[in-house]
Amino acid sequence: MINVSIDTRTVKEAKRELINQLKSKINQSDIETVCREKYGIELIEACECVDGDIIIDNNQVAYKLDFKVRFPLSILINNGENNAIALSDKDIGILSEFDNSREKIEPQEIDDTLDDELPDIEFED
């Protein structure tokens, strides 16, 4: 076997070109499919590939692309005694079939957190 030495810059450039070619083959509908099947998110507004790498997966060379995905989500926090969090009808449709019930959403203890983090504000009438 012959050993050949290649400078780091050349290897990084070749890797970047390969990752860019792979990124060009992925479109938003592919990302939407993953979001829907894995996370139950039906609608995304945008996606952007932010990084990529060559990795080993199950003893084989694989390519990993990291995406930043934006999706709409609205929450309504009421000031009632139960501090319930309500989702809009649009957002309920986005949740997976396992998480689509408002009753399953457990509100976090936000009173103590807000009291600790926010200064007291006095409003004038």
C-alpha angles and dihedrals in degrees: 000000000000119000116218123189119216122186119249094242092059092049092048091048092050090048092049091050091050092049090048090053090051092047090054090058094056117080133185093264089060090053091046090054092053092046092050097044099039103031106018092241108147101183131039125182099204144343133202130187105232102174144000138192145177111246141169115250120177090346092305133105110256137171123234122200119191117210133193107216127192121202132171119255128166125188130186118208112193125202095229124126095266095052089221121183114220127194125212119249089252091055093047088059089055094056119091121259089259095054103037098106120096090209091063093061109099114203115229121233097268101157094075093042093050092046091052097045106036127065119235110266123197117207122208118225 
